[in-house]
Amino acid sequence: MPFKGFIVKIFSFSFSSHPNECESYDSDEVDVPQWLNSHFFRKILTQYFKIPELRFVNVKFFPASAKGDYYMSVMFRVVVEYEISKNDDASKIFLISKTMPEQEGPAKELLDESHIFKTEIEMFEEILREMGDNTSFGASCIYHSLKPQQVMVFEDLLPLGYAIVRRFANAEELQAALTKLAKWHAVAQSTKREIQNCVNIRREYRENRQENSYYMLSHGDFHLRNIMFSGVECLLLDFQMAHVGSMTSDIIYAMYALFDAEILREKSDELIYNYFQTFLNTLNQIGYHYQLPSLIQFRHQMIKKEIMQV
């Protein structure tokens, strides 16, 4: 039975006034799954707030990505209005729900047997939870489940002033992004469980570790669609492709996915140097005392990997 006084509104995204606007979204991001409803959000928010008498007023859904963003998951921006008691004014919480595609097609076929949700949940449960650094790496995850549906619910960073940059990042934004990546790499490196328990360990690390090469927990999909900026502060999104592999893989990917031609030509050495110094400084700050590569060894491994990928 639906909860009394709870209204579910699935916005039409003004399709009537803009006939071609529906073409801006994939079909999965227009049709909200039936199970993603008032019952679902009442359950998870009652659990999250630990307030059994939580009363819902309204919930609204919006697409959280546009066609061409190429996210593997289906995401909705969700605004929930609720009351703690009858005498209180309604409050709002802004959320992002992330689910698997339900529309039949190539995306669903490709992802049905994947482990991307298991990987990301593991990042939050086993890795991010153990990171001793005070740095915030991404949005807070308030709920996750693999059964009966694969779903994660996060705080929405947009109302907090963060946004995705839909252009090449400038030098200051790249500095912020690579600083955050360096801290992610360092704090992850300081834990040992990611090597032993990470669900996605690249074959090279398992079977063919290269001499004088270093391995770490990589983000795996470090591009501008997975970074949100607020000025020069940034947070990372989407840990579904995280894996243990070469420590240079995220940097090499970033050079071609984030850098424009001018920055690649004129600023890449400086940006990589600052990334590496932040990586070393963060490890020192958190008391990591194991062997580390020098900058020369790091750059050598980068060159070796780039040659192998050509």
PAZAPA-4460 file (N, C-alpha, C; in steps of 0.05 Angstrom, whole numbers, plus 32768, in hexadecimal, padded with zeros to 4 digits):
% residues 310
    n_x    n_y    n_z   ca_x   ca_y   ca_z    c_x    c_y    c_z   seq   type   mol
   8011   7FE8   8000   8000   8000   8000   8012   8019   8000     1      M     A
   800A   802D   7FF0   801A   8046   7FF1   8016   8054   800B     2      P     A
   802A   8063   8013   8029   8072   802C   8017   808A   8029     3      F     A
   8007   808F   803D   7FF3   80A4   803C   8001   80BF   8039     4      K     A
   7FF7   80CF   8026   8002   80EA   8023   801B   80EB   8012     5      G     A
   8024   80D5   8007   803D   80D4   7FF8   8036   80D5   7FDA     6      F     A
   8041   80E8   7FCC   803B   80EC   7FB0   8055   80E7   7FA0     7      I     A
   8053   80D7   7F8C   806B   80D2   7F7A   8066   80E1   7F60     8      V     A
   8079   80F2   7F5A   8077   8101   7F41   808F   80FA   7F2F     9      K     A
   808A   80F0   7F18   809F   80EB   7F05   809D   8100   7EEF    10      I     A
   80AF   8113   7EF0   80AD   812B   7EDE   80AF   8122   7EC1    11      F     A
   80A0   8131   7EB1   80A1   812C   7E94   80B8   813B   7E86    12      S     A
   80C8   814A   7E96   80DF   8159   7E8B   80D6   816C   7E75    13      F     A
   80BD   8177   7E77   80B4   818C   7E65   80B4   8182   7E48    14      S     A
   80AE   8169   7E44   80AE   815E   7E28   8098   816C   7E17    15      F     A
   8082   8174   7E24   806D   8180   7E14   8075   819B   7E08    16      S     A
   8085   81AB   7E18   808D   81C5   7E0E   80A6   81C3   7DFD    17      S     A
   80B5   81AD   7DFF   80CD   81AA   7DF0   80CD   818E   7DE4    18      H     A
   80C0   818A   7DCD   80BB   816F   7DC2   80D4   815F   7DBE    19      P     A
   80EB   816C   7DB9   8103   815C   7DB4   8114   8158   7DCD    20      N     A
   810B   8162   7DE4   811B   8160   7DFC   811E   8144   7E06    21      E     A
   810A   8133   7E01   810B   8117   7E09   8123   8109   7DFC    22      C     A
   812C   8113   7DE5   8142   8107   7DD7   815C   810C   7DE5    23      E     A
   815C   811E   7DFA   8174   8124   7E09   817A   810E   7E1D    24      S     A
   8168   80FB   7E22   816B   80E7   7E36   8167   80CC   7E2A    25      Y     A
   8176   80B8   7E35   8171   809C   7E2E   8157   8093   7E3A    26      D     A
   814A   807F   7E2F   8130   8076   7E38   8131   806D   7E55    27      S     A
   8147   8061   7E5E   814A   8058   7E79   8149   806F   7E8D    28      D     A
   8150   8088   7E83   8152   809F   7E95   8139   80B0   7E93    29      E     A
   8124   80A6   7E85   810A   80B4   7E85   80F6   80A4   7E95    30      V     A
   80F7   8089   7E92   80E4   8077   7EA0   80F0   806E   7EBA    31      D     A
   80E6   8078   7ED0   80EF   8070   7EEB   80E6   8054   7EF1    32      V     A
   80F8   8042   7EFA   80EF   8026   7F00   80D9   8026   7F15    33      P     A
   80C6   8014   7F12   80AF   8013   7F24   80B7   8010   7F41    34      Q     A
   80CC   8001   7F46   80D4   7FFB   7F62   80E2   8013   7F6F    35      W     A
   80EA   8027   7F5F   80F7   803F   7F69   80E1   8053   7F70    36      L     A
   80D4   804E   7F87   80BB   805C   7F8D   80BB   8066   7FAA    37      N     A
   80A3   806E   7FB3   80A0   8078   7FCE   80A8   8064   7FE3    38      S     A
   80A1   804B   7FDF   80A8   8036   7FF2   80C7   8034   7FF5    39      H     A
   80D4   8035   7FDF   80F1   8032   7FDF   80FE   8049   7FEE    40      F     A
   80F7   8062   7FE8   8104   8079   7FF4   80FC   807C   8011    41      F     A
   80E3   8075   8018   80DC   8076   8034   80ED   8062   8044    42      R     A
   80F1   804A   8039   8100   8036   8048   811D   803F   804C    43      K     A
   812A   8049   8037   8146   804F   803A   814B   8068   804A    44      I     A
   8139   807C   8048   813D   8094   8057   8135   8091   8075    45      L     A
   8121   8080   807A   811B   8079   8096   8134   806C   80A3    46      T     A
   8140   805B   8094   8158   804D   809D   8170   8061   80A0    47      Q     A
   8172   8073   808D   8189   8086   808C   8186   809A   80A3    48      Y     A
   816E   80A5   80A7   816A   80B9   80BC   8165   80AD   80D7    49      F     A
   815E   8092   80D8   8158   8084   80F0   8140   8091   80FE    50      K     A
   812C   8098   80EF   8113   80A4   80F9   80FB   8095   80EE    51      I     A
   80F1   8081   80FE   80DB   8070   80F4   80C2   8080   80EC    52      P     A
   80BD   8097   80F9   80A4   80A6   80F3   80A7   80B9   80DC    53      E     A
   80BC   80B7   80CC   80C1   80C9   80B6   80A9   80C9   80A3    54      L     A
   809E   80E0   809C   8087   80E2   808A   8090   80EF   8070    55      R     A
   8088   80E2   805A   808E   80EC   8040   8079   80FE   8035    56      F     A
   8081   8112   8026   806E   8125   801A   806E   8123   7FFC    57      V     A
   8086   8121   7FF0   8088   8122   7FD3   80A3   8117   7FCA    58      N     A
   80A4   810C   7FB2   80BD   8104   7FA6   80BC   810A   7F88    59      V     A
   80D2   8115   7F7E   80D3   811C   7F62   80ED   8110   7F55    60      K     A
   80EA   8108   7F3C   8101   80FB   7F2E   8109   810C   7F16    61      F     A
   8123   810E   7F11   812D   811C   7EF9   8144   810B   7EEE    62      F     A
   8148   810B   7ED4   8160   80FD   7ECA   817A   810A   7ED6    63      P     A
   818D   80FA   7EDC   81A6   8104   7EE7   81BD   8105   7ED3    64      A     A
   81B8   80FC   7EBB   81CC   80FD   7EA6   81BE   8102   7E8B    65      S     A
   81CD   810B   7E77   81C3   8110   7E5D   81CD   80FB   7E49    66      A     A
   81BF   80F8   7E33   81C8   80E5   7E1E   81E4   80EE   7E15    67      K     A
   81F5   80DB   7E13   8211   80E1   7E0B   8224   80E3   7E22    68      G     A
   8219   80E2   7E3B   822B   80E1   7E52   8238   80C6   7E56    69      D     A
   822B   80B1   7E4C   8236   8096   7E4B   823C   808B   7E67    70      Y     A
   822B   8090   7E7A   822D   8082   7E94   8222   8066   7E90    71      Y     A
   822E   8053   7E9E   8224   8038   7E9B   820A   8033   7EAB    72      M     A
   8207   8042   7EC1   81EF   803F   7ED2   81D9   8052   7EC9    73      S     A
   81C1   804D   7ED2   81AB   8060   7ECE   81A8   8070   7EE8    74      V     A
   81A8   808A   7EE5   81A8   809C   7EFC   8190   80AF   7EFB    75      M     A
   8184   80B4   7F12   816F   80C7   7F15   8177   80DA   7F2C    76      F     A
   8171   80F3   7F28   8172   8107   7F3D   8157   8106   7F4B    77      R     A
   8158   8103   7F66   813F   80FF   7F75   813E   8114   7F8B    78      V     A
   8126   8122   7F8D   8121   8135   7FA2   810B   812A   7FB3    79      V     A
   8111   8126   7FCD   80FD   811B   7FDF   80F6   8130   7FF4    80      V     A
   80DC   8135   7FF7   80D2   8146   800D   80C7   8134   8023    81      E     A
   80CE   813B   803C   80C5   812A   8052   80C1   813B   806B    82      Y     A
   80B2   8130   807E   80AD   813D   8097   80B4   812A   80AE    83      E     A
   80C1   8134   80C3   80C7   8124   80DA   80AE   8121   80EC    84      I     A
   809E   8135   80ED   8085   8134   80FC   8070   8146   80EE    85      S     A
   8057   8144   80F6   8042   8154   80EA   8046   8172   80EE    86      K     A
   8054   8179   8104   8057   8195   810B   806F   81A2   80FE    87      N     A
   807F   8192   80F0   8098   819C   80E3   8093   81A4   80C6    88      D     A
   80A1   81B8   80BD   80A1   81BE   80A0   80AF   81A8   8091    89      D     A
   80A7   81A5   8078   80B3   8190   8067   80D0   8197   8061    90      A     A
   80E1   8183   8062   80FE   8186   805B   8102   8178   8041    91      S     A
   8118   817E   8034   811F   8171   801A   813A   8164   801D    92      K     A
   813D   814D   800F   8157   8141   800B   815B   813C   7FEE    93      I     A
   8173   8142   7FE4   8179   8140   7FC7   818C   8128   7FC3    94      F     A
   8183   8115   7FB2   8191   80FC   7FAF   8196   80F5   7F92    95      L     A
   81A9   80E2   7F8E   81AD   80D6   7F74   81A9   80B8   7F77    96      I     A
   8198   80AC   7F67   8195   808F   7F67   81A3   8084   7F4E    97      S     A
   81B1   806E   7F52   81C0   8061   7F3D   81B7   8044   7F3B    98      K     A
   81AD   803C   7F24   81A3   8021   7F20   81AE   8015   7F06    99      T     A
   81A8   7FFC   7F02   81AF   7FEF   7EE9   819A   7FF5   7ED4   100      M     A
   81A1   7FF5   7EBA   818D   7FF9   7EA4   8178   7FE3   7EA5   101      P     A
   815F   7FEA   7EA1   8149   7FD7   7EA0   813D   7FD4   7E85   102      E     A
   8141   7FE8   7E73   8138   7FE6   7E58   8148   7FD1   7E49   103      Q     A
   813B   7FBF   7E3A   8149   7FAB   7E2B   815A   7FB9   7E16   104      E     A
   8173   7FAF   7E13   8185   7FBB   7DFF   81A1   7FB4   7E05   105      G     A
   81B4   7FBE   7DF5   81D0   7FB8   7DF9   81DB   7FBF   7E14   106      P     A
   81D3   7FD6   7E1F   81DE   7FDE   7E39   81D6   7FCA   7E4F   107      A     A
   81BC   7FC2   7E4F   81B3   7FAF   7E63   81C1   7F94   7E5F   108      K     A
   81C4   7F8B   7E46   81D2   7F71   7E42   81EF   7F72   7E4B   109      E     A
   81FC   7F88   7E46   8218   7F8B   7E4D   821C   7F8B   7E6B   110      L     A
   820A   7F98   7E7A   820E   7F9C   7E96   8201   7F88   7EA8   111      L     A
   81EF   7F77   7E9D   81E0   7F64   7EAE   81F3   7F52   7EBD   112      D     A
   8209   7F4A   7EB1   821C   7F37   7EBE   8234   7F45   7EC9   113      E     A
   8234   7F60   7EC9   824C   7F6E   7ED3   824C   7F70   7EF1   114      S     A
   8263   7F79   7EFC   8266   7F7C   7F18   826A   7F99   7F20   115      H     A
   8260   7FAC   7F10   8266   7FC8   7F15   825A   7FD2   7F2F   116      I     A
   8242   7FC9   7F36   8235   7FD2   7F4F   8244   7FC6   7F67   117      F     A
   824B   7FAC   7F64   825A   7F9F   7F7A   8274   7FAD   7F7E   118      K     A
   8282   7FB5   7F69   829B   7FC3   7F6B   8298   7FDE   7F7A   119      T     A
   8284   7FED   7F71   8280   8008   7F7E   8278   8006   7F9B   120      E     A
   8266   7FF3   7FA1   825E   7FEF   7FBD   8276   7FE7   7FCD   121      I     A
   8287   7FD6   7FC2   829F   7FCE   7FD1   82B1   7FE6   7FD6   122      E     A
   82B3   7FF8   7FC3   82C3   8010   7FC7   82B9   801F   7FE0   123      M     A
   829F   8022   7FE2   8294   8031   7FF9   8295   8022   8013   124      F     A
   8291   8008   8012   8290   7FF8   802A   82AB   7FF0   8034   125      E     A
   82BD   7FE9   8022   82D6   7FDE   802A   82EE   7FF1   8028   126      E     A
   82EC   8004   8016   8303   8015   8010   82FF   8031   801B   127      I     A
   82EB   8040   8011   82E7   805B   8019   82E2   805D   8037   128      L     A
   82D4   804A   8042   82CF   804A   805F   82E8   8049   806F   129      R     A
   82FD   803C   8065   8316   8038   8074   832A   804E   806F   130      E     A
   8325   8060   805C   8338   8075   8056   833A   8088   806E   131      M     A
   8352   808A   8079   8356   809A   8091   835A   80B8   808B   132      G     A
   835D   80BF   8073   8360   80DC   806C   8346   80EA   806E   133      D     A
   8346   8104   8076   832D   8113   8079   8322   811D   805F   134      N     A
   8330   8118   8049   8326   8122   802F   830C   8115   8027   135      T     A
   82FA   8125   801D   82E1   811A   8011   82E7   8113   7FF4   136      S     A
   82E1   80FA   7FED   82E7   80F2   7FD1   82CF   80F2   7FBF   137      F     A
   82B7   80EF   7FCB   829F   80EE   7FBA   8286   80F3   7FCB   138      G     A
   826F   80EF   7FBE   8256   80F3   7FCB   8252   80DC   7FE0   139      A     A
   8243   80E2   7FF5   823C   80CE   8009   8228   80BA   7FFD   140      S     A
   822D   80A1   8002   821A   808C   7FF9   8208   8086   8011   141      C     A
   81EE   808A   800E   81DC   8086   8024   81CE   806B   8023   142      I     A
   81CF   805D   800C   81C3   8043   800A   81CF   8034   7FF3   143      Y     A
   81D1   801A   7FF6   81D9   8009   7FDF   81CF   7FED   7FE3   144      H     A
   81CA   7FDF   7FCD   81C0   7FC4   7FCE   81C6   7FB6   7FB3   145      S     A
   81CB   7F9C   7FB4   81CE   7F8C   7F9C   81B5   7F7C   7F96   146      L     A
   81A4   7F77   7FAA   818C   7F67   7FA6   8175   7F74   7FB5   147      K     A
   815C   7F73   7FAA   8154   7F67   7F91   815C   7F77   7F78   148      P     A
   8162   7F91   7F7C   816D   7FA2   7F66   8188   7FAC   7F6E   149      Q     A
   8199   7FB1   7F59   81B2   7FBD   7F5E   81AE   7FDC   7F5E   150      Q     A
   81B3   7FE8   7F75   81AD   8004   7F77   81BF   8011   7F8C   151      V     A
   81C6   802A   7F87   81D5   803B   7F9A   81C7   8056   7F9B   152      M     A
   81C6   8062   7FB3   81BB   807D   7FB6   81CF   808E   7FC4   153      V     A
   81D5   80A5   7FB8   81E9   80B8   7FC1   81DC   80D3   7FC7   154      F     A
   81EB   80E3   7FD7   81E3   80FF   7FD9   81E8   810C   7FBD   155      E     A
   81D7   811F   7FB6   81DA   812E   7F9D   81ED   8146   7FA2   156      D     A
   8202   8147   7F93   8216   815C   7F97   820E   8176   7F8A   157      L     A
   81FB   8175   7F77   81F3   818E   7F69   81E9   81A4   7F7B   158      L     A
   81D7   819E   7F8E   81CE   81B4   7FA0   81E4   81BE   7FB3   159      P     A
   81FA   81AF   7FB5   8211   81B7   7FC6   8224   81C9   7FB6   160      L     A
   821D   81CF   7F9D   822E   81E1   7F8D   8241   81D3   7F7B   161      G     A
   8240   81B9   7F78   8252   81AA   7F66   8244   81A6   7F4B   162      Y     A
   8254   81A6   7F36   8249   81A2   7F1B   825E   8194   7F0A   163      A     A
   8255   8186   7EF5   8267   817A   7EE2   826F   818F   7ECD   164      I     A
   8289   818F   7EC7   8293   81A2   7EB3   8290   8196   7E97   165      V     A
   8281   81A2   7E86   827C   8197   7E6C   828D   81A6   7E57   166      R     A
   82A7   81A5   7E5C   82BC   81B0   7E4A   82D6   81A5   7E54   167      R     A
   82EC   81AA   7E46   8306   81A3   7E51   830A   81B2   7E6B   168      F     A
   8315   81A5   7E7F   831B   81B2   7E99   8333   81C5   7E95   169      A     A
   8332   81DC   7EA4   8349   81EE   7EA3   835F   81E4   7EB5   170      N     A
   8375   81F2   7EB6   838C   81E9   7EC5   8386   81E8   7EE3   171      A     A
   8377   81FB   7EEE   8370   81FA   7F0A   835E   81E2   7F11   172      E     A
   834B   81DD   7F00   8339   81C6   7F05   8349   81AC   7F03   173      E     A
   835B   81AA   7EEF   836B   8192   7EED   837D   818E   7F05   174      L     A
   8388   81A4   7F0F   8398   81A2   7F28   8388   8197   7F3F   175      Q     A
   836F   81A1   7F42   835D   8197   7F57   8356   817A   7F53   176      A     A
   8350   8172   7F3A   8348   8157   7F35   835F   8144   7F3A   177      A     A
   8377   814A   7F31   838E   8139   7F35   8397   8138   7F52   178      L     A
   8393   814E   7F60   8399   814E   7F7D   8386   813A   7F8B   179      T     A
   836D   813B   7F84   835A   8128   7F91   8360   810C   7F89   180      K     A
   8368   8107   7F70   836F   80EC   7F67   8388   80E3   7F76   181      L     A
   839C   80F4   7F7A   83B4   80EC   7F88   83AE   80E4   7FA5   182      A     A
   839C   80F3   7FB2   8394   80EC   7FCD   8385   80D1   7FCE   183      K     A
   8373   80CD   7FBA   8365   80B4   7FB7   8379   809D   7FB5   184      W     A
   838C   80A0   7FA3   83A0   808B   7F9F   83B0   8086   7FB8   185      H     A
   83B8   809B   7FC6   83C9   8098   7FDD   83BA   808B   7FF4   186      A     A
   83A2   8094   7FFA   8394   8089   8011   838B   806D   800B   187      V     A
   8384   8067   7FF2   837D   804B   7FEB   8396   8039   7FED   188      A     A
   83AD   8044   7FE5   83C6   8035   7FE7   83CD   802E   8004   189      Q     A
   83C5   803F   8016   83CC   803A   8032   83BB   8024   803F   190      S     A
   83A6   801B   8032   8397   8004   803B   83A1   7FEC   802C   191      T     A
   839E   7FD5   8038   83A8   7FBC   802B   8390   7FAC   8020   192      K     A
   8379   7FB1   802A   8362   7FA0   8022   835B   7FA2   8005   193      R     A
   8361   7FBA   7FF8   8359   7FBD   7FDC   8368   7FA9   7FCB   194      E     A
   8381   7FA3   7FD2   8390   7F90   7FC1   8385   7F74   7FC4   195      I     A
   837D   7F6D   7FDC   8374   7F52   7FE2   8356   7F4E   7FDA   196      Q     A
   8346   7F62   7FDE   8329   7F5E   7FDC   831B   7F6C   7FC5   197      N     A
   8329   7F7F   7FB7   831C   7F8E   7FA2   8311   7F7B   7F8D   198      C     A
   82F8   7F7F   7F86   82EB   7F6C   7F74   82F7   7F6C   7F58   199      V     A
   8304   7F82   7F50   830E   7F84   7F35   832C   7F88   7F36   200      N     A
   833B   7F72   7F33   8359   7F73   7F33   8362   7F6C   7F17   201      I     A
   8370   7F7F   7F0A   8379   7F7B   7EEF   838B   7F63   7EEC   202      R     A
   838A   7F56   7ED5   8399   7F3E   7ED0   83B7   7F42   7ED4   203      R     A
   83C1   7F5A   7ECC   83DD   7F5F   7ECE   83E6   7F5C   7EEB   204      E     A
   83D6   7F67   7EFE   83DD   7F66   7F1A   83DC   7F49   7F24   205      Y     A
   83C8   7F3A   7F1B   83C4   7F1F   7F25   83DA   7F0C   7F1A   206      R     A
   83E0   7F0F   7F00   83EF   7EFA   7EF3   840A   7F02   7EE7   207      E     A
   840D   7F1C   7EE3   8425   7F24   7ED4   8430   7F3F   7EDD   208      N     A
   8435   7F41   7EF7   843F   7F5B   7F02   845A   7F62   7EF5   209      R     A
   845B   7F7B   7EEC   8473   7F84   7EDE   8489   7F8C   7EF2   210      Q     A
   84A2   7F86   7EEC   84B8   7F8D   7EFD   84BA   7FAC   7EFE   211      E     A
   84BF   7FB6   7F17   84C2   7FD3   7F1B   84A8   7FE3   7F15   212      N     A
   8491   7FD5   7F16   8478   7FE2   7F12   8469   7FE3   7F2D   213      S     A
   8458   7FF7   7F30   8449   7FFB   7F49   842B   7FF9   7F43   214      Y     A
   841C   7FEE   7F56   8400   7FE9   7F51   83F0   7FF5   7F68   215      Y     A
   83D8   7FFE   7F62   83C7   800B   7F76   83AA   8008   7F6E   216      M     A
   8399   8012   7F80   837C   8013   7F7A   8377   802B   7F69   217      L     A
   836E   8027   7F50   8369   803D   7F3D   834B   8043   7F3C   218      S     A
   8345   805B   7F36   8328   8063   7F32   831D   8054   7F1A   219      H     A
   832B   8054   7F04   8324   8044   7EED   8313   8052   7ED8   220      G     A
   8308   8069   7EDE   82F7   8077   7ECB   82F9   8095   7ED0   221      D     A
   8312   809F   7ED1   8317   80BA   7EDA   8315   80CE   7EC3   222      F     A
   82FD   80D7   7EBE   82F8   80EB   7EA9   82E5   8100   7EB4   223      H     A
   82DF   8115   7EA4   82D1   812C   7EAE   82B4   8126   7EB6   224      L     A
   82A8   8112   7EAA   828C   810B   7EB2   828B   80FE   7ECD   225      R     A
   82A2   80F6   7ED8   82A3   80EA   7EF2   82B1   80FB   7F07   226      N     A
   82B1   8115   7F02   82BC   8129   7F15   82A8   8140   7F16   227      I     A
   82A1   8149   7F2E   8290   8160   7F31   82A0   8176   7F40   228      M     A
   829E   818E   7F35   82AE   81A5   7F40   829C   81B9   7F4D   229      F     A
   82A8   81C5   7F62   829C   81DD   7F6E   82B4   81F0   7F71   230      S     A
   82B6   8203   7F5E   82CE   8213   7F5D   82E6   8201   7F56   231      G     A
   82FA   8201   7F67   8311   81F0   7F63   8311   81D8   7F76   232      V     A
   82FB   81D4   7F85   82F7   81BC   7F94   82E8   81A8   7F83   233      E     A
   82EE   818E   7F86   82E1   817A   7F76   82DC   8161   7F86   234      C     A
   82C9   8151   7F7C   82C3   8137   7F88   82C1   8122   7F71   235      L     A
   82C9   810A   7F77   82C9   80F5   7F62   82AE   80E6   7F62   236      L     A
   82A7   80DC   7F4B   828E   80CD   7F48   8295   80B1   7F3D   237      L     A
   8283   809E   7F41   8283   8085   7F32   829C   8075   7F36   238      D     A
   829C   8064   7F4A   82B2   8052   7F50   82AD   8036   7F45   239      F     A
   829C   8033   7F31   8294   8019   7F27   82AA   800B   7F17   240      Q     A
   82BE   801A   7F0D   82D3   800E   7EFE   82ED   800D   7F0E   241      M     A
   82EC   8011   7F28   8304   8010   7F39   8311   7FF4   7F37   242      A     A
   832B   7FF4   7F36   833A   7FDB   7F33   8356   7FDE   7F3E   243      H     A
   8363   7FC8   7F44   837F   7FC8   7F4B   838F   7FC3   7F31   244      V     A
   83A0   7FD6   7F2B   83B0   7FD4   7F13   83C8   7FE7   7F14   245      G     A
   83D3   7FEE   7EFD   83EA   8000   7EFC   83E3   801B   7F08   246      S     A
   83F6   8025   7F18   83F1   803F   7F26   83F0   8056   7F12   247      M     A
   83F8   8052   7EF9   83F8   8068   7EE6   83DF   8069   7ED5   248      T     A
   83CD   8055   7ED7   83B7   8053   7EC4   83A4   806B   7EC6   249      S     A
   839D   8074   7EDE   838B   808B   7EE0   8397   80A4   7ED5   250      D     A
   83B1   80A8   7ED9   83BF   80C0   7ECF   83C0   80C0   7EB0   251      I     A
   83C7   80A9   7EA5   83C8   80A7   7E88   83AC   80AC   7E7C   252      I     A
   8398   80A1   7E88   837C   80A5   7E7F   8375   80C2   7E81   253      Y     A
   837C   80CF   7E97   8376   80EB   7E9C   8383   80FD   7E87   254      A     A
   839B   80F7   7E7F   83A9   8108   7E6C   839A   810A   7E52   255      M     A
   838D   80F5   7E4A   837F   80F5   7E30   8361   80FB   7E33   256      Y     A
   8356   80F7   7E4B   833A   80FC   7E4E   8334   8118   7E5A   257      A     A
   8347   8123   7E69   8342   813D   7E76   8352   8154   7E6A   258      L     A
   836A   814E   7E61   837C   8164   7E57   8375   816C   7E3B   259      F     A
   8373   8186   7E36   8372   818F   7E1A   838E   8190   7E0E   260      D     A
   8391   8195   7DF5   83AB   8194   7DE7   83BF   81A7   7DF3   261      A     A
   83B6   81BF   7DFA   83C8   81D4   7E04   83D2   81CC   7E20   262      E     A
   83C0   81C3   7E31   83C9   81BB   7E4C   83DA   81A2   7E4B   263      I     A
   83D4   818F   7E39   83E4   8177   7E36   8400   817F   7E2E   264      L     A
   8402   8193   7E1D   841D   819B   7E13   842C   81AC   7E27   265      R     A
   841E   81BE   7E35   842C   81D2   7E45   842B   81CD   7E63   266      E     A
   8417   81BE   7E6D   8414   81BC   7E8A   8415   81A0   7E95   267      K     A
   8417   818C   7E83   8414   8170   7E8D   842B   8168   7EA0   268      S     A
   8443   8171   7E9A   845A   816A   7EAC   8455   8175   7EC8   269      D     A
   844D   818F   7EC9   8448   819C   7EE3   8431   818E   7EF2   270      E     A
   841B   8187   7EE4   8404   817B   7EF0   840B   815F   7EFB   271      L     A
   841A   8150   7EEB   8422   8135   7EF4   8435   8136   7F0C   272      I     A
   8447   8149   7F0B   8459   814D   7F22   844A   8154   7F3B   273      Y     A
   8436   8166   7F39   8426   816E   7F51   8415   8156   7F5A   274      N     A
   840A   8147   7F47   83FB   812F   7F4F   840D   811C   7F5F   275      Y     A
   8425   8117   7F56   8437   8103   7F63   8440   810D   7F7E   276      F     A
   8446   8127   7F80   844E   8132   7F9A   8437   8130   7FAE   277      Q     A
   841E   8136   7FA5   8407   8133   7FB7   8403   8116   7FC0   278      T     A
   8407   8103   7FAD   8406   80E7   7FB4   841A   80E0   7FCA   279      F     A
   8433   80E8   7FC7   8448   80E2   7FDA   8442   80F0   7FF5   280      L     A
   843B   8109   7FF4   8436   8118   800D   841F   810C   801C   281      N     A
   840A   8104   800E   83F3   80F8   801C   83FA   80DE   8029   282      T     A
   840A   80CE   801C   8414   80B4   8028   8424   80BA   8041   283      L     A
   8435   80CE   803F   8445   80D5   8057   8434   80DF   806E   284      N     A
   841F   80EE   8067   840D   80F9   807C   83FE   80E3   808B   285      Q     A
   83F7   80CE   807D   83E8   80B8   8089   83F9   80A1   8093   286      I     A
   8413   80A5   8092   8425   8092   809E   842B   8079   808F   287      G     A
   842C   807C   8074   8432   8065   8063   8450   8064   8060   288      Y     A
   845D   804D   8067   847A   804C   8068   8486   8036   8056   289      H     A
   8476   802D   8043   8480   8018   8031   848E   8025   8019   290      Y     A
   849B   8014   8009   84AA   801E   7FF2   8498   802C   7FDE   291      Q     A
   84A2   8042   7FD4   8493   8052   7FC1   84A4   8057   7FA8   292      L     A
   8498   805C   7F91   84A8   8062   7F7A   84B1   807F   7F7B   293      P     A
   84C7   8085   7F6D   84CF   80A1   7F69   84BF   80AC   7F51   294      S     A
   84C0   80C6   7F4E   84B3   80D3   7F37   84BE   80C8   7F1D   295      L     A
   84D8   80C3   7F1C   84E4   80B8   7F03   84D9   809D   7EFD   296      I     A
   84D6   808C   7F12   84CA   8071   7F0E   84AD   8073   7F05   297      Q     A
   849F   8086   7F11   8483   808A   7F0A   8480   8092   7EED   298      F     A
   8491   80A5   7EE4   848F   80AE   7EC8   8498   8098   7EB5   299      R     A
   84AC   8088   7EBD   84B4   8071   7EAD   849D   805D   7EA9   300      H     A
   848F   8058   7EBF   8478   8046   7EBD   8462   8051   7EAB   301      Q     A
   845E   806C   7EAC   844B   8079   7E9B   8453   8075   7E7D   302      M     A
   846C   807A   7E77   8475   8077   7E5B   8472   805A   7E52   303      I     A
   8479   8047   7E63   8477   802B   7E5C   845A   8024   7E56   304      K     A
   8448   802D   7E67   842B   8027   7E63   8420   8034   7E4A   305      K     A
   8428   804C   7E45   841F   805A   7E2C   8429   804B   7E13   306      E     A
   8441   8042   7E13   844C   8033   7DFC   843C   8019   7DF9   307      I     A
   8436   800B   7E0F   8428   7FF2   7E0D   840B   7FF6   7E02   308      M     A
   8400   800E   7E07   83E4   8013   7DFE   83E2   801E   7DE2   309      Q     A
   83F8   8025   7DD6   83F8   802F   7DBB   83F1   8019   7DA7   310      V     A
***
